[in-house]
Amino acid sequence: MKKIEAIIKPFKLDEVKEALQEVGLQGITVTEAKGFGRQKGHTELYRGAEYVVDFLPKVKVEVVLSEDQLEKAIEAIQKAAQTGRIGDGKIFISNVDDAIRIRTGERGTEAI
């Protein structure tokens, strides 16, 4: 099993969710996040005073899936989240040793 963590722009969430559903993935976890990469934030003007916004709003999408679904899911996220501008986000992939469905006790891929 693999875990995908994708950091994306908030307005791309619906497109990413729909793209993942189209490739057959049912469960995702979404977390609001703040951060910055190469774009380094930006400056804003508030009541005449300029200030720096270091952390930009992001969304973290997490999906645990079987290895045979991995490439389709990565492709779906990439296509749906891409704007072509800096700050589109990142996708991280890691191994998952086990998964357990609390309600039934199912383990492994049956639990996801």
DRENKOLSE-940076 format. One record per atom (N, C-alpha, C, O): atom name; x negated, y, z. Coordinates in Angstrom, 2 decimals. Layout:
+----+---------+---------+---------+
| at |      px |      py |      pz |
+----+---------+---------+---------+
| CA |       X |       Y |       Z |
...
+----+---------+---------+---------+
% end
This chain:
+----+---------+---------+---------+
| at |      px |      py |      pz |
+----+---------+---------+---------+
|  N |   -0.84 |   -1.18 |    0.00 |
| CA |    0.00 |    0.00 |    0.00 |
|  C |   -0.88 |    1.24 |    0.00 |
|  O |   -2.01 |    1.22 |    0.48 |
|  N |   -0.34 |    2.30 |   -0.55 |
| CA |   -1.05 |    3.58 |   -0.62 |
|  C |   -0.17 |    4.68 |   -0.06 |
|  O |    1.06 |    4.56 |    0.00 |
|  N |   -0.82 |    5.75 |    0.35 |
| CA |   -0.10 |    6.94 |    0.81 |
|  C |   -0.56 |    8.12 |   -0.04 |
|  O |   -1.76 |    8.36 |   -0.20 |
|  N |    0.40 |    8.83 |   -0.59 |
| CA |    0.11 |   10.04 |   -1.35 |
|  C |    0.50 |   11.22 |   -0.48 |
|  O |    1.61 |   11.28 |    0.05 |
|  N |   -0.42 |   12.16 |   -0.34 |
| CA |   -0.12 |   13.44 |    0.30 |
|  C |   -0.36 |   14.51 |   -0.75 |
|  O |   -1.48 |   14.67 |   -1.25 |
|  N |    0.69 |   15.24 |   -1.09 |
| CA |    0.57 |   16.29 |   -2.10 |
|  C |    0.90 |   17.63 |   -1.46 |
|  O |    1.94 |   17.79 |   -0.83 |
|  N |   -0.01 |   18.58 |   -1.63 |
| CA |    0.21 |   19.95 |   -1.16 |
|  C |    0.61 |   20.75 |   -2.39 |
|  O |   -0.16 |   20.86 |   -3.34 |
|  N |    1.83 |   21.30 |   -2.38 |
| CA |    2.35 |   21.98 |   -3.57 |
|  C |    2.95 |   23.33 |   -3.20 |
|  O |    3.11 |   23.65 |   -2.02 |
|  N |    3.28 |   24.12 |   -4.22 |
| CA |    3.96 |   25.39 |   -4.00 |
|  C |    5.42 |   25.11 |   -3.62 |
|  O |    6.04 |   24.22 |   -4.20 |
|  N |    5.97 |   25.85 |   -2.66 |
| CA |    7.32 |   25.56 |   -2.18 |
|  C |    8.40 |   25.54 |   -3.26 |
|  O |    9.31 |   24.72 |   -3.20 |
|  N |    8.31 |   26.43 |   -4.24 |
| CA |    9.36 |   26.48 |   -5.25 |
|  C |    9.32 |   25.30 |   -6.23 |
|  O |   10.22 |   25.15 |   -7.06 |
|  N |    8.29 |   24.46 |   -6.13 |
| CA |    8.18 |   23.28 |   -6.98 |
|  C |    8.73 |   22.01 |   -6.31 |
|  O |    8.73 |   20.94 |   -6.92 |
|  N |    9.19 |   22.12 |   -5.07 |
| CA |    9.61 |   20.95 |   -4.31 |
|  C |   10.74 |   20.19 |   -4.99 |
|  O |   10.67 |   18.96 |   -5.12 |
|  N |   11.79 |   20.88 |   -5.44 |
| CA |   12.92 |   20.18 |   -6.06 |
|  C |   12.49 |   19.43 |   -7.31 |
|  O |   12.93 |   18.30 |   -7.54 |
|  N |   11.64 |   20.04 |   -8.12 |
| CA |   11.15 |   19.38 |   -9.34 |
|  C |   10.34 |   18.13 |   -9.00 |
|  O |   10.48 |   17.10 |   -9.67 |
|  N |    9.50 |   18.21 |   -7.97 |
| CA |    8.68 |   17.07 |   -7.56 |
|  C |    9.58 |   15.96 |   -7.02 |
|  O |    9.39 |   14.79 |   -7.34 |
|  N |   10.56 |   16.32 |   -6.20 |
| CA |   11.48 |   15.33 |   -5.64 |
|  C |   12.23 |   14.60 |   -6.76 |
|  O |   12.34 |   13.37 |   -6.73 |
|  N |   12.74 |   15.34 |   -7.72 |
| CA |   13.46 |   14.73 |   -8.84 |
|  C |   12.55 |   13.84 |   -9.68 |
|  O |   12.96 |   12.76 |  -10.12 |
|  N |   11.32 |   14.28 |   -9.91 |
| CA |   10.36 |   13.49 |  -10.69 |
|  C |   10.04 |   12.17 |   -9.99 |
|  O |    9.94 |   11.13 |  -10.64 |
|  N |    9.89 |   12.21 |   -8.67 |
| CA |    9.62 |   10.98 |   -7.92 |
|  C |   10.82 |   10.04 |   -7.94 |
|  O |   10.65 |    8.82 |   -8.02 |
|  N |   12.02 |   10.59 |   -7.86 |
| CA |   13.22 |    9.75 |   -7.94 |
|  C |   13.34 |    9.10 |   -9.31 |
|  O |   13.77 |    7.95 |   -9.41 |
|  N |   12.95 |    9.82 |  -10.36 |
| CA |   13.02 |    9.28 |  -11.72 |
|  C |   12.08 |    8.09 |  -11.93 |
|  O |   12.37 |    7.21 |  -12.74 |
|  N |   10.95 |    8.06 |  -11.21 |
| CA |   10.04 |    6.92 |  -11.33 |
|  C |   10.35 |    5.82 |  -10.32 |
|  O |    9.60 |    4.85 |  -10.21 |
|  N |   11.46 |    5.96 |   -9.59 |
| CA |   11.93 |    4.89 |   -8.73 |
|  C |   11.56 |    4.96 |   -7.26 |
|  O |   11.73 |    3.99 |   -6.53 |
|  N |   11.04 |    6.08 |   -6.82 |
| CA |   10.70 |    6.22 |   -5.40 |
|  C |   11.87 |    6.83 |   -4.64 |
|  O |   12.46 |    7.81 |   -5.09 |
|  N |   12.20 |    6.25 |   -3.49 |
| CA |   13.37 |    6.68 |   -2.76 |
|  C |   13.05 |    7.58 |   -1.57 |
|  O |   13.72 |    8.59 |   -1.37 |
|  N |   12.04 |    7.23 |   -0.78 |
| CA |   11.79 |    7.95 |    0.45 |
|  C |   10.58 |    8.84 |    0.39 |
|  O |    9.49 |    8.40 |    0.01 |
|  N |   10.76 |   10.11 |    0.76 |
| CA |    9.62 |   11.02 |    0.87 |
|  C |    9.77 |   11.79 |    2.18 |
|  O |   10.87 |   11.93 |    2.72 |
|  N |    8.66 |   12.29 |    2.67 |
| CA |    8.65 |   13.16 |    3.84 |
|  C |    8.11 |   14.50 |    3.40 |
|  O |    7.11 |   14.58 |    2.69 |
|  N |    8.79 |   15.57 |    3.81 |
| CA |    8.39 |   16.92 |    3.42 |
|  C |    8.13 |   17.74 |    4.68 |
|  O |    8.92 |   17.73 |    5.62 |
|  N |    7.00 |   18.45 |    4.68 |
| CA |    6.62 |   19.29 |    5.81 |
|  C |    6.25 |   20.67 |    5.29 |
|  O |    5.53 |   20.79 |    4.30 |
|  N |    6.74 |   21.71 |    5.95 |
| CA |    6.31 |   23.06 |    5.59 |
|  C |    4.91 |   23.26 |    6.13 |
|  O |    4.60 |   22.85 |    7.25 |
|  N |    4.06 |   23.87 |    5.32 |
| CA |    2.66 |   24.06 |    5.72 |
|  C |    2.19 |   25.44 |    5.29 |
|  O |    2.83 |   26.10 |    4.47 |
|  N |    1.07 |   25.87 |    5.84 |
| CA |    0.41 |   27.10 |    5.41 |
|  C |   -1.05 |   26.77 |    5.18 |
|  O |   -1.64 |   25.96 |    5.90 |
|  N |   -1.63 |   27.40 |    4.19 |
| CA |   -3.04 |   27.14 |    3.93 |
|  C |   -3.54 |   27.97 |    2.76 |
|  O |   -2.81 |   28.76 |    2.18 |
|  N |   -4.80 |   27.76 |    2.44 |
| CA |   -5.37 |   28.42 |    1.27 |
|  C |   -6.52 |   27.59 |    0.75 |
|  O |   -7.15 |   26.83 |    1.49 |
|  N |   -6.78 |   27.74 |   -0.51 |
| CA |   -7.91 |   27.09 |   -1.16 |
|  C |   -8.75 |   28.16 |   -1.80 |
|  O |   -9.16 |   29.12 |   -1.16 |
|  N |   -8.99 |   27.98 |   -3.08 |
| CA |   -9.81 |   28.95 |   -3.79 |
|  C |   -9.14 |   30.31 |   -3.95 |
|  O |   -9.83 |   31.31 |   -4.15 |
|  N |   -7.80 |   30.36 |   -3.87 |
| CA |   -7.14 |   31.65 |   -4.08 |
|  C |   -7.34 |   32.59 |   -2.89 |
|  O |   -7.10 |   33.80 |   -3.03 |
|  N |   -7.76 |   32.09 |   -1.73 |
| CA |   -8.17 |   32.89 |   -0.56 |
|  C |   -7.12 |   33.88 |   -0.04 |
|  O |   -7.49 |   34.88 |    0.57 |
|  N |   -5.85 |   33.64 |   -0.26 |
| CA |   -4.84 |   34.56 |    0.25 |
|  C |   -4.76 |   35.83 |   -0.58 |
|  O |   -5.29 |   35.88 |   -1.69 |
|  N |   -4.09 |   36.84 |   -0.05 |
| CA |   -3.93 |   38.10 |   -0.77 |
|  C |   -3.64 |   39.22 |    0.21 |
|  O |   -3.38 |   38.96 |    1.38 |
|  N |   -3.67 |   40.46 |   -0.27 |
| CA |   -3.35 |   41.60 |    0.60 |
|  C |   -1.93 |   42.07 |    0.29 |
|  O |   -1.47 |   42.00 |   -0.84 |
|  N |   -1.25 |   42.56 |    1.33 |
| CA |    0.10 |   43.09 |    1.19 |
|  C |    0.19 |   44.43 |    1.88 |
|  O |   -0.64 |   44.76 |    2.73 |
|  N |    1.18 |   45.18 |    1.50 |
| CA |    1.42 |   46.50 |    2.08 |
|  C |    2.68 |   46.43 |    2.93 |
|  O |    3.73 |   46.02 |    2.43 |
|  N |    2.61 |   46.83 |    4.19 |
| CA |    3.78 |   46.85 |    5.06 |
|  C |    3.80 |   48.18 |    5.81 |
|  O |    2.90 |   48.48 |    6.58 |
|  N |    4.83 |   48.97 |    5.57 |
| CA |    4.99 |   50.28 |    6.19 |
|  C |    3.73 |   51.14 |    6.04 |
|  O |    3.29 |   51.81 |    6.98 |
|  N |    3.19 |   51.10 |    4.86 |
| CA |    2.04 |   51.95 |    4.56 |
|  C |    0.70 |   51.38 |    4.98 |
|  O |   -0.34 |   51.94 |    4.63 |
|  N |    0.70 |   50.27 |    5.71 |
| CA |   -0.56 |   49.67 |    6.16 |
|  C |   -0.85 |   48.42 |    5.33 |
|  O |    0.04 |   47.61 |    5.08 |
|  N |   -2.09 |   48.29 |    4.90 |
| CA |   -2.49 |   47.12 |    4.12 |
|  C |   -3.02 |   46.05 |    5.07 |
|  O |   -3.79 |   46.34 |    5.98 |
|  N |   -2.60 |   44.80 |    4.83 |
| CA |   -3.13 |   43.71 |    5.65 |
|  C |   -3.33 |   42.47 |    4.78 |
|  O |   -2.73 |   42.34 |    3.71 |
|  N |   -4.17 |   41.57 |    5.26 |
| CA |   -4.53 |   40.37 |    4.50 |
|  C |   -3.67 |   39.20 |    4.96 |
|  O |   -3.53 |   38.95 |    6.15 |
|  N |   -3.08 |   38.50 |    4.00 |
| CA |   -2.35 |   37.27 |    4.28 |
|  C |   -3.29 |   36.12 |    3.93 |
|  O |   -3.47 |   35.79 |    2.76 |
|  N |   -3.88 |   35.51 |    4.96 |
| CA |   -4.86 |   34.44 |    4.75 |
|  C |   -4.20 |   33.13 |    4.36 |
|  O |   -4.67 |   32.43 |    3.46 |
|  N |   -3.12 |   32.80 |    5.04 |
| CA |   -2.48 |   31.51 |    4.84 |
|  C |   -1.22 |   31.67 |    4.01 |
|  O |   -0.30 |   32.40 |    4.39 |
|  N |   -1.18 |   30.99 |    2.89 |
| CA |   -0.05 |   31.07 |    1.98 |
|  C |    0.92 |   29.92 |    2.26 |
|  O |    0.49 |   28.84 |    2.66 |
|  N |    2.21 |   30.13 |    2.04 |
| CA |    3.17 |   29.04 |    2.29 |
|  C |    2.98 |   27.91 |    1.29 |
|  O |    2.83 |   28.14 |    0.09 |
|  N |    2.98 |   26.71 |    1.79 |
| CA |    2.84 |   25.49 |    0.97 |
|  C |    3.84 |   24.47 |    1.49 |
|  O |    4.45 |   24.65 |    2.54 |
|  N |    3.99 |   23.38 |    0.75 |
| CA |    4.81 |   22.26 |    1.17 |
|  C |    3.96 |   21.01 |    1.03 |
|  O |    3.27 |   20.82 |    0.02 |
|  N |    4.01 |   20.14 |    2.04 |
| CA |    3.29 |   18.88 |    1.99 |
|  C |    4.31 |   17.76 |    1.79 |
|  O |    5.23 |   17.59 |    2.59 |
|  N |    4.13 |   17.00 |    0.71 |
| CA |    5.01 |   15.88 |    0.39 |
|  C |    4.22 |   14.61 |    0.64 |
|  O |    3.12 |   14.44 |    0.13 |
|  N |    4.79 |   13.70 |    1.43 |
| CA |    4.13 |   12.43 |    1.73 |
|  C |    4.99 |   11.27 |    1.24 |
|  O |    6.21 |   11.25 |    1.44 |
|  N |    4.34 |   10.31 |    0.60 |
| CA |    5.02 |    9.13 |    0.08 |
|  C |    4.14 |    7.91 |    0.34 |
|  O |    2.95 |    7.92 |    0.03 |
|  N |    4.73 |    6.86 |    0.90 |
| CA |    4.03 |    5.58 |    1.03 |
|  C |    4.66 |    4.64 |    0.01 |
|  O |    5.88 |    4.51 |   -0.05 |
|  N |    3.81 |    3.98 |   -0.78 |
| CA |    4.32 |    3.15 |   -1.88 |
|  C |    3.41 |    1.97 |   -2.15 |
|  O |    2.29 |    1.90 |   -1.63 |
|  N |    3.88 |    1.06 |   -2.97 |
| CA |    3.06 |   -0.08 |   -3.36 |
|  C |    2.07 |    0.38 |   -4.44 |
|  O |    2.31 |    1.37 |   -5.13 |
|  N |    0.97 |   -0.35 |   -4.57 |
| CA |   -0.08 |    0.07 |   -5.50 |
|  C |    0.39 |    0.10 |   -6.94 |
|  O |   -0.11 |    0.91 |   -7.73 |
|  N |    1.35 |   -0.75 |   -7.31 |
| CA |    1.81 |   -0.77 |   -8.70 |
|  C |    2.62 |    0.48 |   -9.06 |
|  O |    2.81 |    0.76 |  -10.24 |
|  N |    3.11 |    1.22 |   -8.08 |
| CA |    3.85 |    2.46 |   -8.33 |
|  C |    2.96 |    3.70 |   -8.30 |
|  O |    3.41 |    4.78 |   -8.66 |
|  N |    1.71 |    3.54 |   -7.88 |
| CA |    0.83 |    4.67 |   -7.61 |
|  C |    0.62 |    5.59 |   -8.80 |
|  O |    0.86 |    6.80 |   -8.69 |
|  N |    0.18 |    5.07 |   -9.93 |
| CA |   -0.15 |    5.92 |  -11.07 |
|  C |    1.07 |    6.68 |  -11.60 |
|  O |    0.96 |    7.85 |  -11.97 |
|  N |    2.23 |    6.02 |  -11.64 |
| CA |    3.46 |    6.69 |  -12.09 |
|  C |    3.82 |    7.84 |  -11.16 |
|  O |    4.25 |    8.90 |  -11.61 |
|  N |    3.64 |    7.63 |   -9.86 |
| CA |    3.97 |    8.66 |   -8.87 |
|  C |    3.02 |    9.85 |   -8.98 |
|  O |    3.45 |   11.00 |   -8.93 |
|  N |    1.73 |    9.58 |   -9.13 |
| CA |    0.74 |   10.65 |   -9.27 |
|  C |    1.04 |   11.49 |  -10.51 |
|  O |    1.04 |   12.72 |  -10.46 |
|  N |    1.31 |   10.81 |  -11.61 |
| CA |    1.63 |   11.50 |  -12.86 |
|  C |    2.88 |   12.37 |  -12.71 |
|  O |    2.91 |   13.50 |  -13.19 |
|  N |    3.89 |   11.83 |  -12.05 |
| CA |    5.15 |   12.57 |  -11.84 |
|  C |    4.91 |   13.83 |  -11.01 |
|  O |    5.44 |   14.89 |  -11.34 |
|  N |    4.13 |   13.71 |   -9.94 |
| CA |    3.84 |   14.87 |   -9.08 |
|  C |    3.05 |   15.91 |   -9.86 |
|  O |    3.37 |   17.10 |   -9.82 |
|  N |    2.02 |   15.46 |  -10.57 |
| CA |    1.18 |   16.39 |  -11.34 |
|  C |    1.99 |   17.20 |  -12.34 |
|  O |    1.87 |   18.42 |  -12.40 |
|  N |    2.81 |   16.51 |  -13.12 |
| CA |    3.59 |   17.20 |  -14.15 |
|  C |    4.61 |   18.15 |  -13.53 |
|  O |    4.79 |   19.26 |  -14.03 |
|  N |    5.27 |   17.72 |  -12.45 |
| CA |    6.33 |   18.54 |  -11.86 |
|  C |    5.78 |   19.73 |  -11.08 |
|  O |    6.43 |   20.77 |  -11.03 |
|  N |    4.61 |   19.59 |  -10.47 |
| CA |    4.08 |   20.65 |   -9.60 |
|  C |    3.20 |   21.66 |  -10.34 |
|  O |    2.89 |   22.72 |   -9.79 |
|  N |    2.80 |   21.34 |  -11.54 |
| CA |    1.83 |   22.19 |  -12.25 |
|  C |    2.47 |   23.47 |  -12.80 |
|  O |    3.52 |   23.43 |  -13.45 |
|  N |    1.82 |   24.60 |  -12.52 |
| CA |    2.21 |   25.88 |  -13.12 |
|  C |    1.11 |   26.39 |  -14.04 |
|  O |    1.35 |   27.24 |  -14.89 |
|  N |   -0.11 |   25.86 |  -13.85 |
| CA |   -1.25 |   26.31 |  -14.65 |
|  C |   -1.99 |   27.46 |  -14.00 |
|  O |   -2.97 |   27.96 |  -14.55 |
|  N |   -1.53 |   27.89 |  -12.83 |
| CA |   -2.19 |   28.98 |  -12.12 |
|  C |   -2.89 |   28.45 |  -10.87 |
|  O |   -2.57 |   27.37 |  -10.39 |
|  N |   -3.82 |   29.22 |  -10.38 |
| CA |   -4.55 |   28.84 |   -9.18 |
|  C |   -3.57 |   28.67 |   -8.01 |
|  O |   -2.61 |   29.43 |   -7.88 |
|  N |   -3.83 |   27.68 |   -7.17 |
| CA |   -2.97 |   27.43 |   -6.02 |
|  C |   -1.88 |   26.41 |   -6.27 |
|  O |   -0.97 |   26.27 |   -5.46 |
|  N |   -1.95 |   25.68 |   -7.40 |
| CA |   -0.95 |   24.65 |   -7.70 |
|  C |   -0.96 |   23.54 |   -6.66 |
|  O |    0.07 |   22.91 |   -6.44 |
|  N |   -2.09 |   23.29 |   -6.03 |
| CA |   -2.14 |   22.31 |   -4.95 |
|  C |   -3.11 |   21.18 |   -5.18 |
|  O |   -3.94 |   21.23 |   -6.09 |
|  N |   -2.99 |   20.16 |   -4.35 |
| CA |   -3.88 |   19.00 |   -4.38 |
|  C |   -3.05 |   17.75 |   -4.12 |
|  O |   -1.98 |   17.81 |   -3.52 |
|  N |   -3.58 |   16.62 |   -4.58 |
| CA |   -3.00 |   15.31 |   -4.29 |
|  C |   -4.09 |   14.47 |   -3.64 |
|  O |   -5.19 |   14.34 |   -4.18 |
|  N |   -3.78 |   13.90 |   -2.48 |
| CA |   -4.71 |   13.02 |   -1.77 |
|  C |   -4.11 |   11.63 |   -1.71 |
|  O |   -2.91 |   11.47 |   -1.47 |
|  N |   -4.94 |   10.61 |   -1.93 |
| CA |   -4.48 |    9.22 |   -1.88 |
|  C |   -5.31 |    8.48 |   -0.84 |
|  O |   -6.54 |    8.58 |   -0.81 |
|  N |   -4.61 |    7.74 |    0.02 |
| CA |   -5.32 |    6.96 |    1.03 |
|  C |   -4.67 |    5.57 |    1.16 |
|  O |   -3.55 |    5.36 |    0.71 |
|  N |   -5.39 |    4.66 |    1.77 |
| CA |   -4.90 |    3.29 |    1.99 |
|  C |   -4.02 |    3.25 |    3.22 |
|  O |   -4.26 |    3.96 |    4.20 |
|  N |   -3.01 |    2.40 |    3.17 |
| CA |   -2.13 |    2.16 |    4.33 |
|  C |   -2.27 |    0.68 |    4.66 |
|  O |   -1.99 |   -0.18 |    3.82 |
|  N |   -2.69 |    0.38 |    5.88 |
| CA |   -2.90 |   -1.01 |    6.28 |
|  C |   -1.60 |   -1.77 |    6.47 |
|  O |   -1.49 |   -2.93 |    6.09 |
|  N |   -0.61 |   -1.11 |    7.07 |
| CA |    0.65 |   -1.80 |    7.34 |
|  C |    1.75 |   -0.77 |    7.52 |
|  O |    1.49 |    0.40 |    7.81 |
|  N |    2.97 |   -1.21 |    7.36 |
| CA |    4.15 |   -0.38 |    7.61 |
|  C |    5.17 |   -1.26 |    8.30 |
|  O |    5.29 |   -2.45 |    7.98 |
|  N |    5.90 |   -0.71 |    9.24 |
| CA |    6.90 |   -1.47 |    9.99 |
|  C |    8.19 |   -0.66 |   10.03 |
|  O |    8.20 |    0.49 |   10.45 |
|  N |    9.28 |   -1.28 |    9.57 |
| CA |   10.60 |   -0.65 |    9.69 |
|  C |   11.08 |   -0.88 |   11.12 |
|  O |   11.27 |   -2.03 |   11.53 |
|  N |   11.28 |    0.17 |   11.86 |
| CA |   11.63 |    0.06 |   13.27 |
|  C |   12.94 |   -0.69 |   13.48 |
|  O |   13.04 |   -1.54 |   14.37 |
|  N |   13.94 |   -0.41 |   12.66 |
| CA |   15.27 |   -1.00 |   12.84 |
|  C |   15.25 |   -2.53 |   12.70 |
|  O |   15.87 |   -3.23 |   13.51 |
|  N |   14.56 |   -3.05 |   11.68 |
| CA |   14.63 |   -4.49 |   11.39 |
|  C |   13.36 |   -5.26 |   11.73 |
|  O |   13.39 |   -6.49 |   11.83 |
|  N |   12.25 |   -4.56 |   11.90 |
| CA |   10.99 |   -5.23 |   12.16 |
|  C |   10.28 |   -5.69 |   10.89 |
|  O |    9.22 |   -6.32 |   10.97 |
|  N |   10.84 |   -5.38 |    9.71 |
| CA |   10.20 |   -5.75 |    8.46 |
|  C |    8.82 |   -5.09 |    8.38 |
|  O |    8.60 |   -4.00 |    8.89 |
|  N |    7.89 |   -5.81 |    7.72 |
| CA |    6.52 |   -5.31 |    7.62 |
|  C |    6.07 |   -5.25 |    6.17 |
|  O |    6.64 |   -5.90 |    5.29 |
|  N |    5.02 |   -4.44 |    5.95 |
| CA |    4.42 |   -4.36 |    4.62 |
|  C |    5.32 |   -3.63 |    3.64 |
|  O |    6.04 |   -2.71 |    4.00 |
|  N |    5.26 |   -4.06 |    2.36 |
| CA |    6.02 |   -3.38 |    1.32 |
|  C |    7.53 |   -3.50 |    1.53 |
|  O |    8.28 |   -2.64 |    1.06 |
|  N |    7.99 |   -4.54 |    2.23 |
| CA |    9.43 |   -4.66 |    2.52 |
|  C |    9.90 |   -3.52 |    3.43 |
|  O |   11.08 |   -3.15 |    3.41 |
|  N |    9.00 |   -2.98 |    4.22 |
| CA |    9.36 |   -1.91 |    5.16 |
|  C |    9.47 |   -0.54 |    4.49 |
|  O |   10.07 |    0.38 |    5.04 |
|  N |    8.88 |   -0.42 |    3.30 |
| CA |    8.96 |    0.88 |    2.64 |
|  C |   10.06 |    0.86 |    1.61 |
|  O |   10.29 |    1.86 |    0.94 |
+----+---------+---------+---------+
% end
